[in-house]
Amino acid sequence: MQIKINGKTYDLNFGIRWVLLMNQNHNISGNGLSQGMGINQAVASLSQYDPIGLSEILLNATWINKERPTSADIDHYLETDADIKKLCDSILKEIETANATKAQVKNVLKTMKKAQEQAMNKNLEKLG
């Protein structure tokens, strides 16, 4: 997948390195253990069309390029040129099929759906 920012085309890679970069900012620790939550955060951000999360996802996915866009470049692109909904949908499809992420993304989406159903059922019980 590629994006064009300021006239330059950048490759996006959602492999192991991307997961490691995402996990650097999103993890939970306790009892001497640490669990990366980068994919969980990415799926939530993409599903909600969150521009802040999308900016981080793009910045980390450009790791593969010799010259990378800055965070400010990406933010400006999102503010002026990008179709955020379309971009989020495309990236979500990409990580749903990428070998390094597809199994975890499937589990995260399944868990999110189950949580939404439980919340809806609780709300219906309160109303009923």
C-alpha positions as CSV (number, residue, x, y, z in Angstrom):
1,M,0.0,0.0,0.0
2,Q,1.2,3.5,-0.7
3,I,0.2,7.1,0.1
4,K,1.3,10.3,-1.5
5,I,2.2,13.2,0.8
6,N,3.5,16.6,-0.5
7,G,4.1,15.0,-4.0
8,K,6.1,12.1,-2.6
9,T,5.0,8.5,-2.6
10,Y,5.6,6.5,0.5
11,D,5.3,2.7,0.9
12,L,3.3,1.5,3.9
13,N,4.3,-1.7,5.6
14,F,2.2,-3.4,8.3
15,G,4.6,-6.2,9.2
16,I,6.4,-7.2,12.4
17,R,8.4,-3.9,12.5
18,W,5.1,-1.9,12.4
19,V,3.7,-4.0,15.2
20,L,6.8,-3.4,17.3
21,L,6.6,0.4,16.7
22,M,2.9,0.4,17.6
23,N,3.6,-1.6,20.7
24,Q,6.1,0.9,21.9
25,N,3.4,3.4,22.7
26,H,0.6,0.9,23.5
27,N,1.2,-1.8,26.1
28,I,0.1,-2.9,29.5
29,S,2.4,-4.0,32.2
30,G,1.9,-5.8,35.4
31,N,3.6,-8.4,37.6
32,G,6.8,-8.2,35.6
33,L,4.9,-8.9,32.3
34,S,4.3,-6.6,29.4
35,Q,1.7,-7.1,26.6
36,G,1.8,-5.1,23.4
37,M,-1.6,-3.6,22.5
38,G,-0.6,-1.8,19.3
39,I,-2.8,-3.8,17.0
40,N,-5.7,-3.4,19.4
41,Q,-5.2,0.3,19.4
42,A,-4.8,0.4,15.6
43,V,-8.0,-1.6,15.0
44,A,-10.0,0.6,17.4
45,S,-8.7,3.8,15.8
46,L,-9.3,2.6,12.3
47,S,-12.8,1.3,13.1
48,Q,-13.7,4.7,14.7
49,Y,-12.0,6.8,11.9
50,D,-9.9,8.4,14.5
51,P,-7.5,10.9,12.8
52,I,-5.0,11.0,15.7
53,G,-4.7,7.2,15.8
54,L,-4.5,7.2,12.0
55,S,-1.6,9.6,12.1
56,E,0.3,7.3,14.4
57,I,-0.5,4.3,12.3
58,L,0.8,6.0,9.1
59,L,3.9,7.3,10.8
60,N,4.8,3.8,12.0
61,A,3.9,2.2,8.7
62,T,6.3,4.4,6.8
63,W,9.3,2.8,8.6
64,I,10.2,1.0,5.4
65,N,11.1,4.1,3.4
66,K,14.6,5.6,3.4
67,E,13.1,9.0,3.8
68,R,10.0,9.2,6.0
69,P,7.4,11.9,6.3
70,T,7.4,13.8,9.5
71,S,4.5,13.6,11.9
72,A,3.6,17.2,10.9
73,D,3.6,16.1,7.2
74,I,1.2,13.3,7.9
75,D,-1.1,15.5,10.0
76,H,-1.2,18.1,7.3
77,Y,-2.0,15.4,4.7
78,L,-4.8,14.2,6.9
79,E,-6.2,17.7,7.4
80,T,-6.1,18.7,3.8
81,D,-5.8,15.9,1.3
82,A,-6.8,12.5,2.7
83,D,-10.2,10.9,2.7
84,I,-9.9,9.6,6.3
85,K,-12.8,7.2,6.1
86,K,-11.5,5.6,2.9
87,L,-7.9,5.5,4.2
88,C,-9.0,3.9,7.5
89,D,-11.1,1.3,5.7
90,S,-8.2,0.5,3.3
91,I,-5.6,0.1,6.1
92,L,-8.0,-2.1,8.1
93,K,-8.4,-4.4,5.1
94,E,-4.6,-4.4,4.7
95,I,-4.0,-5.5,8.3
96,E,-6.8,-8.0,8.1
97,T,-4.8,-9.8,5.4
98,A,-1.2,-9.1,6.3
99,N,0.5,-12.3,7.5
100,A,2.0,-10.6,10.7
101,T,-1.3,-9.1,11.8
102,K,-4.3,-11.0,10.4
103,A,-4.8,-13.5,13.3
104,Q,-4.6,-10.8,16.0
105,V,-6.8,-8.4,14.0
106,K,-9.4,-11.2,13.6
107,N,-9.4,-11.7,17.4
108,V,-9.6,-8.0,18.2
109,L,-12.6,-7.5,15.8
110,K,-14.3,-10.5,17.3
111,T,-13.8,-9.2,20.8
112,M,-15.0,-5.7,19.8
113,K,-18.1,-7.1,18.3
114,K,-18.8,-9.2,21.4
115,A,-18.3,-6.2,23.7
116,Q,-20.7,-4.1,21.5
117,E,-23.3,-6.8,21.7
118,Q,-23.0,-7.1,25.5
119,A,-23.3,-3.3,25.9
120,M,-26.3,-3.2,23.7
121,N,-28.0,-6.1,25.6
122,K,-27.3,-4.3,28.9
123,N,-28.8,-1.1,27.5
124,L,-31.9,-3.0,26.3
125,E,-32.3,-4.6,29.8
126,K,-32.2,-1.2,31.4
127,L,-34.9,0.1,29.0
128,G,-37.1,-3.0,29.3
